[in-house]
């Protein structure tokens, strides 16, 4: 049997290959030209991070200037006034974002690898598949955006914000100045001019951020930055939080950035931020002590001692009210004290720092009738009022005694005084002078009479002894014969 001829067939295949190769090359070049502009927009050249120059650098269009100092104790408006000033041209100050530290490398040993058993070789020859030739024809046409929808902008911008976090020191201040940090990133493929605006909630006001101006209603506008593609920076906005802002919590605000470029549609991004307060307001602790009042035998004025302590963690305004019984009054009250009623004296002690004690001394006097009725009782009412939160009040009573009321009454026979000896000592001084001479004379006469009686008794006894001795003497008689 004769062999078939295969050479003519191979020659025919070789002749058909150049005919397919030329259309394939033309289609590949057309596809490359169509995709190249999209690659150029999606993968721009990354430049260095754009940072605002230090204040005073020449040629810096966004020189923010110095940061004016603020007084944290001045009065704080809760709503920004409406202004008609032109939009600011300089951006707020920026700062470099600290680099992130990569996580430490793990020391876990790699898992052991297992080797699969080699397959048994087969004698069947592998089959080969020729790649499909590229399609021949013009590149695909991209459909235009529908009517009324703007074309995609090559600009891009993203903003992220940190929360306004207040420390426990907020409860001990009339107002607190803190910082709102904003991070801005140019996510587009070309240089952009980025503007920033922010809105503060009630109780928060701008504390003098350079490059920003009020737009009314709590809104503020800032100047613009010129940024390169991929640039990222952080801006600091100084805000003042009023000491009464906690009464309106929860509070939150917003920040918005807008990116523009010549001949391109603008784009923007916005993000909110929260105002976080510490636990509180804390309640102040209070302690009170009043000393006993003692009038000595002379009945002279004495002193009432009061001690008010703030045992809490915040400062508070202190006040003490002293209530006295009838006949006992405060004479010559010290500074800050005044009569609030006939029997009440009020003392404003000012701010009592946390952990401190204030001592108060009040001179008091008592009438003769009040000292005669002693012991008596008085009362002290103390209050601590912090800047935020509820006030605390405590009261106590104290004892009033008089030494004159405890004195020994006069001897029987003498006119008895209506009060104690100490109380009526001044009134009966002249009367005592007259009766003392009479009493002394009577005493001397009595003593003299007693002495005379004793002398007569001794003399009589001595004579009787002598007379009895002479009568009993023995008589000598002669002896009998």
C-alpha positions as CSV (number, residue, x, y, z in Angstrom):
1,X,0.0,0.0,0.0
2,X,1.4,3.4,-0.9
3,X,2.2,6.0,1.9
4,X,0.2,9.2,2.1
5,X,2.0,12.5,1.2
6,X,2.2,14.8,4.1
7,X,4.7,17.4,2.9
8,X,2.2,19.4,0.9
9,X,-0.1,19.7,4.0
10,X,2.8,21.0,6.1
11,X,3.6,23.6,3.4
12,X,0.1,24.8,3.4
13,X,0.1,25.3,7.2
14,X,3.3,27.3,7.0
15,X,1.8,29.5,4.3
16,X,-1.3,30.3,6.5
17,X,0.7,31.4,9.6
18,X,1.9,34.8,8.3
19,X,-1.7,35.7,7.5
20,X,-2.8,35.3,11.1
21,X,0.3,36.9,12.6
22,X,-0.2,40.4,11.1
23,X,-3.8,40.9,12.4
24,X,-2.7,39.7,15.9
25,X,0.2,42.3,16.0
26,X,-2.2,45.1,14.9
27,X,-4.7,44.2,17.6
28,X,-2.1,44.0,20.3
29,X,-0.7,47.5,19.5
30,X,-4.2,49.0,19.5
31,X,-5.0,47.5,22.9
32,X,-1.8,48.8,24.4
33,X,-2.5,52.3,23.1
34,X,-6.0,52.2,24.6
35,X,-4.9,51.0,28.1
36,X,-1.8,53.2,28.4
37,X,-3.7,56.4,29.5
38,X,-5.6,54.5,32.2
39,X,-2.3,53.2,33.6
40,X,-0.9,56.6,33.6
41,X,-3.8,58.0,35.7
42,X,-4.0,55.0,38.1
43,X,-0.3,54.8,38.8
44,X,1.2,58.3,39.3
45,X,4.7,58.9,40.4
46,X,4.7,59.0,44.3
47,X,6.3,62.1,45.6
48,X,7.5,62.9,49.1
49,X,5.0,63.8,51.9
50,X,4.0,67.5,51.7
51,X,4.5,69.2,55.0
52,X,3.8,72.8,55.9
53,X,7.0,74.8,56.3
54,X,8.1,76.2,59.6
55,X,6.7,79.7,60.4
56,X,8.9,82.3,58.8
57,X,10.2,80.2,55.9
58,X,10.3,82.3,52.7
59,X,8.2,81.2,49.8
60,X,5.8,79.2,52.0
61,X,2.3,80.1,50.8
62,X,0.7,78.6,53.9
63,X,2.8,80.3,56.7
64,X,0.4,80.1,59.7
65,X,2.3,82.5,61.8
66,X,2.5,82.3,65.6
67,X,0.0,80.6,67.8
68,X,-1.5,83.2,70.2
69,X,-1.8,82.2,73.8
70,X,-5.2,81.8,75.4
71,X,-6.4,82.2,78.9
72,X,-8.2,79.1,80.1
73,X,-10.1,81.0,82.8
74,X,-11.8,83.7,80.7
75,X,-15.5,83.7,79.9
76,X,-16.5,81.3,77.1
77,X,-19.3,82.1,74.7
78,X,-21.3,79.0,73.7
79,X,-22.1,80.3,70.1
80,X,-19.6,81.8,67.8
81,X,-20.6,85.3,66.5
82,X,-21.5,85.7,62.8
83,X,-18.7,87.3,60.9
84,X,-18.5,88.9,57.5
85,X,-14.7,88.7,57.2
86,X,-13.3,87.3,53.9
87,X,-12.3,83.7,53.8
88,X,-8.8,83.0,55.2
89,X,-6.0,82.5,52.8
90,X,-3.5,80.8,55.0
91,X,-4.0,77.2,56.2
92,X,-3.8,76.1,59.8
93,X,-0.5,74.8,61.1
94,X,0.4,71.2,60.3
95,X,2.7,68.7,61.9
96,X,4.5,65.6,60.8
97,X,2.8,62.3,61.3
98,X,5.0,60.0,63.4
99,X,6.1,56.9,61.6
100,X,4.5,53.6,62.5
101,X,6.7,51.0,64.1
102,X,6.5,47.6,62.3
103,X,5.4,44.7,64.4
104,X,8.2,42.5,65.8
105,X,9.1,39.4,63.7
106,X,7.6,36.2,64.9
107,X,9.9,33.5,66.2
108,X,7.6,30.6,65.6
109,X,9.4,27.9,63.8
110,X,8.0,27.1,60.3
111,X,5.8,24.0,60.0
112,X,7.6,21.0,58.7
113,X,7.1,20.4,55.0
114,X,6.0,17.0,53.8
115,X,7.1,15.6,50.5
116,X,4.4,14.0,48.4
117,X,5.3,10.6,46.9
118,X,6.5,10.9,43.3
119,X,4.0,9.7,40.8
120,X,4.7,6.6,38.8
121,X,5.9,7.6,35.3
122,X,3.6,6.7,32.5
123,X,4.5,6.0,29.0
124,X,1.7,8.2,27.6
125,X,3.0,11.3,25.9
126,X,1.6,14.6,27.3
127,X,-0.9,16.5,25.2
128,X,-0.1,20.1,24.3
129,X,-2.7,22.8,23.6
130,X,-1.8,25.8,21.4
131,X,-2.8,29.2,22.9
132,X,-5.8,30.8,21.3
133,X,-4.9,33.7,19.0
134,X,-5.9,37.2,20.2
135,X,-9.1,38.6,18.7
136,X,-8.8,40.6,15.6
137,X,-10.5,43.9,15.4
138,X,-10.7,47.4,16.9
139,X,-10.3,48.0,20.7
140,X,-13.5,48.0,22.9
141,X,-15.2,51.4,23.2
142,X,-15.8,52.7,26.8
143,X,-19.4,54.0,27.2
144,X,-19.7,57.6,28.3
145,X,-21.3,58.4,31.6
146,X,-25.1,58.8,31.5
147,X,-26.5,62.3,31.0
148,X,-26.7,64.4,34.2
149,X,-23.8,62.5,36.0
150,X,-20.4,64.2,36.2
151,X,-17.4,62.4,34.8
152,X,-15.1,60.8,37.3
153,X,-12.6,63.3,38.7
154,X,-8.9,62.6,38.9
155,X,-8.9,64.4,42.3
156,X,-9.2,62.6,45.6
157,X,-9.0,63.5,49.3
158,X,-9.6,61.8,52.6
159,X,-10.0,63.2,56.1
160,X,-9.8,61.4,59.5
161,X,-10.3,63.0,62.9
162,X,-9.5,62.2,66.5
163,X,-12.0,62.6,69.3
164,X,-11.8,65.5,71.8
165,X,-11.0,63.6,75.0
166,X,-11.1,65.6,78.3
167,X,-9.2,64.7,81.4
168,X,-10.5,64.7,85.0
169,X,-9.0,68.2,85.3
170,X,-11.9,69.5,83.3
171,X,-14.2,69.3,86.4
172,X,-11.9,71.7,88.3
173,X,-11.7,74.5,85.7
174,X,-14.0,77.2,84.4
175,X,-13.1,76.2,80.8
176,X,-10.5,73.8,79.2
177,X,-8.5,74.4,76.0
178,X,-7.7,71.2,74.1
179,X,-6.7,70.2,70.5
180,X,-8.7,68.5,67.7
181,X,-6.3,66.7,65.4
182,X,-7.3,66.2,61.8
183,X,-5.4,64.1,59.2
184,X,-5.7,64.9,55.5
185,X,-4.5,62.7,52.6
186,X,-4.4,63.6,48.9
187,X,-5.6,60.3,47.3
188,X,-5.8,61.8,43.8
189,X,-3.4,61.5,40.9
190,X,-2.5,65.2,40.5
191,X,-1.6,68.2,42.7
192,X,-4.6,69.7,44.6
193,X,-5.7,72.7,46.6
194,X,-7.3,71.4,49.8
195,X,-9.5,73.5,52.0
196,X,-10.7,72.6,55.5
197,X,-13.9,73.6,57.4
198,X,-15.3,72.4,60.7
199,X,-18.4,72.7,62.8
200,X,-18.3,72.8,66.7
201,X,-21.2,71.7,68.9
202,X,-22.7,73.9,71.6
203,X,-20.4,74.6,74.5
204,X,-17.2,74.4,72.2
205,X,-15.6,77.5,70.6
206,X,-12.5,78.1,68.6
207,X,-9.5,79.0,70.8
208,X,-7.6,81.0,68.2
209,X,-6.5,78.5,65.5
210,X,-4.2,80.4,63.0
211,X,-5.5,80.4,59.5
212,X,-9.2,79.8,60.4
213,X,-12.1,82.2,60.8
214,X,-15.7,81.9,62.0
215,X,-18.4,81.5,59.5
216,X,-21.3,81.8,62.0
217,X,-23.4,79.1,63.7
218,X,-20.4,77.3,65.1
219,X,-18.9,76.8,61.6
220,X,-15.3,77.8,60.7
221,X,-13.4,78.0,57.5
222,X,-9.6,77.7,57.0
223,X,-7.1,78.5,54.3
224,X,-5.9,76.0,51.7
225,X,-2.9,73.8,51.2
226,X,-1.2,72.9,47.9
227,X,-0.5,69.2,48.1
228,X,1.1,66.6,45.8
229,X,-0.4,63.2,45.0
230,X,-0.1,60.9,48.0
231,X,0.7,63.8,50.4
232,X,-0.5,63.3,54.0
233,X,-0.3,65.7,56.9
234,X,-2.0,66.5,60.2
235,X,-3.6,69.8,61.3
236,X,-4.3,70.9,64.9
237,X,-7.4,72.9,65.7
238,X,-7.5,74.5,69.2
239,X,-10.9,74.4,70.8
240,X,-12.2,75.7,74.2
241,X,-14.7,73.5,76.1
242,X,-16.9,75.5,78.5
243,X,-17.1,74.2,82.1
244,X,-20.9,73.9,81.6
245,X,-20.7,72.0,78.3
246,X,-21.2,68.6,80.1
247,X,-24.8,69.6,80.8
248,X,-25.5,69.2,77.0
249,X,-23.8,65.9,76.5
250,X,-23.6,63.9,74.2
251,X,-21.7,66.3,72.0
252,X,-20.2,65.8,68.5
253,X,-19.0,67.9,65.6
254,X,-17.8,67.4,62.0
255,X,-14.8,68.2,59.7
256,X,-15.0,68.6,55.9
257,X,-12.2,68.9,53.4
258,X,-12.6,70.0,49.7
259,X,-10.0,69.4,46.9
260,X,-9.9,71.6,43.8
261,X,-7.7,71.9,40.7
262,X,-8.0,74.1,37.6
263,X,-10.3,72.6,35.0
264,X,-11.3,69.6,37.1
265,X,-14.5,69.0,39.1
266,X,-14.0,69.4,42.9
267,X,-14.3,66.6,45.3
268,X,-14.5,66.3,49.1
269,X,-14.8,64.2,52.2
270,X,-16.1,64.7,55.7
271,X,-16.0,62.9,59.1
272,X,-17.4,63.6,62.5
273,X,-15.7,63.6,65.9
274,X,-17.0,63.1,69.5
275,X,-16.5,65.1,72.6
276,X,-15.7,62.6,75.4
277,X,-16.1,63.7,79.1
278,X,-14.5,61.9,82.1
279,X,-16.8,60.3,84.7
280,X,-18.4,63.0,86.8
281,X,-19.1,65.5,87.9
282,X,-17.4,64.4,91.1
283,X,-19.2,65.2,94.4
284,X,-17.0,67.1,96.9
285,X,-16.4,65.6,100.4
286,X,-17.0,67.8,103.4
287,X,-16.0,67.8,107.0
288,X,-17.1,70.2,109.8
289,X,-16.0,70.8,113.4
290,X,-17.1,73.5,115.9
291,X,-15.4,74.0,119.3
292,X,-17.2,74.4,122.6
293,X,-17.8,78.0,123.7
294,X,-16.8,78.8,127.4
295,X,-17.3,82.1,129.2
296,X,-15.0,82.5,132.2
297,X,-15.9,83.9,135.6
298,X,-15.5,87.4,134.4
299,X,-18.1,87.0,131.7
300,X,-15.8,88.6,129.1
301,X,-16.3,87.9,125.3
302,X,-14.8,84.6,124.0
303,X,-14.1,83.0,120.6
304,X,-16.0,80.3,118.6
305,X,-13.8,78.2,116.4
306,X,-15.1,76.5,113.2
307,X,-13.1,74.3,110.9
308,X,-14.5,73.4,107.4
309,X,-12.6,70.8,105.3
310,X,-12.9,69.8,101.6
311,X,-12.2,66.0,101.5
312,X,-13.1,65.6,97.8
313,X,-11.1,65.8,94.6
314,X,-12.4,69.1,93.2
315,X,-12.3,72.7,94.5
316,X,-15.5,74.1,95.9
317,X,-16.8,77.4,97.2
318,X,-17.3,77.2,101.0
319,X,-19.9,78.9,103.2
320,X,-20.6,78.7,106.9
321,X,-23.8,79.8,108.8
322,X,-23.5,80.2,112.6
323,X,-26.8,80.2,114.5
324,X,-26.7,81.4,118.2
325,X,-29.3,81.3,121.0
326,X,-31.0,84.4,122.4
327,X,-28.6,86.6,124.4
328,X,-25.4,85.3,122.5
329,X,-24.2,87.4,119.6
330,X,-21.2,87.7,117.3
331,X,-19.3,90.9,117.9
332,X,-16.9,92.4,115.3
333,X,-17.3,89.7,112.6
334,X,-14.2,89.0,110.5
335,X,-13.9,89.8,106.8
336,X,-16.4,87.9,104.6
337,X,-18.9,87.5,107.5
338,X,-22.1,89.5,107.9
339,X,-25.4,89.2,109.8
340,X,-28.0,87.3,107.8
341,X,-30.6,87.4,110.6
342,X,-30.8,88.5,114.2
343,X,-29.4,85.2,115.4
344,X,-27.6,84.1,112.2
345,X,-24.2,85.1,110.9
346,X,-23.1,84.0,107.4
347,X,-19.4,83.7,106.3
348,X,-18.4,83.3,102.7
349,X,-15.0,81.5,102.7
350,X,-14.3,81.6,99.0
351,X,-12.7,78.7,97.2
352,X,-11.7,75.8,99.4
353,X,-9.1,73.7,97.5
354,X,-9.5,69.9,97.4
355,X,-7.9,68.3,100.4
356,X,-7.6,71.6,102.4
357,X,-9.2,72.9,105.6
358,X,-10.3,76.5,106.4
359,X,-10.3,77.7,110.0
360,X,-12.7,80.4,111.1
361,X,-12.7,82.3,114.5
362,X,-15.8,84.3,115.5
363,X,-15.8,86.6,118.6
364,X,-19.0,86.0,120.7
365,X,-20.4,87.6,123.8
366,X,-23.3,86.6,126.1
367,X,-25.6,88.7,128.3
368,X,-25.8,88.1,132.1
369,X,-29.2,86.4,131.6
370,X,-27.8,84.1,129.0
371,X,-24.8,83.1,131.2
372,X,-27.2,82.5,134.1
373,X,-29.2,80.0,131.9
374,X,-26.1,78.2,130.6
375,X,-25.4,75.6,129.3
376,X,-26.9,76.5,126.0
377,X,-26.6,75.2,122.4
378,X,-25.7,76.8,119.1
379,X,-25.5,75.4,115.5
380,X,-23.2,75.6,112.5
381,X,-24.4,74.9,108.9
382,X,-21.6,74.4,106.3
383,X,-21.9,74.1,102.5
384,X,-19.4,73.3,99.6
385,X,-20.5,74.2,96.1
386,X,-18.3,73.0,93.2
387,X,-18.3,74.5,89.8
388,X,-19.9,71.4,88.3
389,X,-22.3,68.9,90.0
390,X,-24.3,69.0,93.2
391,X,-23.3,70.9,96.3
392,X,-22.9,69.2,99.7
393,X,-24.2,70.5,103.1
394,X,-23.6,69.3,106.7
395,X,-24.6,70.8,110.1
396,X,-23.7,70.2,113.7
397,X,-24.4,71.8,117.2
398,X,-22.0,72.9,119.8
399,X,-22.2,73.6,123.6
400,X,-22.1,77.1,125.3
401,X,-21.2,77.1,129.0
402,X,-20.5,79.8,131.6
403,X,-18.2,79.4,134.6
404,X,-20.1,82.1,136.5
405,X,-23.2,79.9,136.5
406,X,-21.3,77.2,138.4
407,X,-20.0,79.5,141.2
408,X,-20.8,78.8,145.0
409,X,-23.8,80.9,146.2
410,X,-23.3,83.6,149.0
411,X,-23.4,82.8,152.8
412,X,-26.7,82.7,154.8
413,X,-27.7,86.0,156.3
414,X,-26.2,88.1,153.5
415,X,-28.4,89.4,150.7
416,X,-28.6,86.7,148.0
417,X,-27.8,87.9,144.5
418,X,-30.3,87.2,141.7
419,X,-27.5,85.6,139.6
420,X,-24.2,84.0,140.1
421,X,-21.4,85.8,142.0
422,X,-19.4,86.3,138.8
423,X,-22.3,87.7,136.8
424,X,-23.4,90.3,139.5
425,X,-19.8,91.0,140.7
426,X,-19.7,94.3,138.8
427,X,-23.2,95.4,140.0
428,X,-22.6,94.6,143.7
429,X,-19.0,96.1,143.9
430,X,-20.1,99.2,145.8
431,X,-22.3,97.2,148.2
432,X,-19.5,94.8,149.0
433,X,-17.2,97.8,150.0
434,X,-19.7,99.0,152.6
435,X,-20.4,95.6,154.2
436,X,-16.8,94.4,154.4
437,X,-15.9,97.0,157.0
438,X,-18.9,96.2,159.2
439,X,-18.1,92.5,158.9
440,X,-14.5,93.0,159.9
441,X,-15.5,95.1,163.0
442,X,-18.0,92.5,164.1
443,X,-15.5,89.8,163.7
444,X,-12.9,91.6,165.8
445,X,-15.4,92.3,168.5
446,X,-16.4,88.7,168.6
447,X,-12.8,87.5,168.7
448,X,-12.0,90.0,171.6
449,X,-15.0,88.8,173.6
450,X,-13.9,85.2,173.2
451,X,-10.4,86.1,174.3
452,X,-11.8,87.9,177.5
453,X,-14.0,84.9,178.3
454,X,-11.1,82.5,178.0
455,X,-8.9,84.8,180.2
456,X,-11.5,84.9,182.9
457,X,-12.0,81.1,182.8
458,X,-8.3,80.5,183.1
459,X,-8.0,83.0,186.0
460,X,-10.9,81.4,187.9
461,X,-9.5,78.0,187.5
462,X,-6.1,79.0,188.8
463,X,-7.6,80.6,192.0
464,X,-9.7,77.6,192.7
465,X,-6.7,75.3,192.5
466,X,-4.7,77.4,194.9
467,X,-7.6,77.7,197.5
468,X,-8.1,73.9,197.4
469,X,-4.4,73.2,198.0
470,X,-4.1,75.4,201.1
471,X,-7.1,73.8,202.8
472,X,-5.9,70.3,202.6
473,X,-2.4,70.8,204.0
474,X,-1.7,68.4,207.1
475,X,-1.4,70.0,210.7
476,X,1.5,68.9,212.9
477,X,0.4,67.5,216.2
478,X,2.7,66.8,219.3
479,X,3.4,63.2,220.3
480,X,1.5,61.8,223.3
481,X,3.3,60.8,226.3
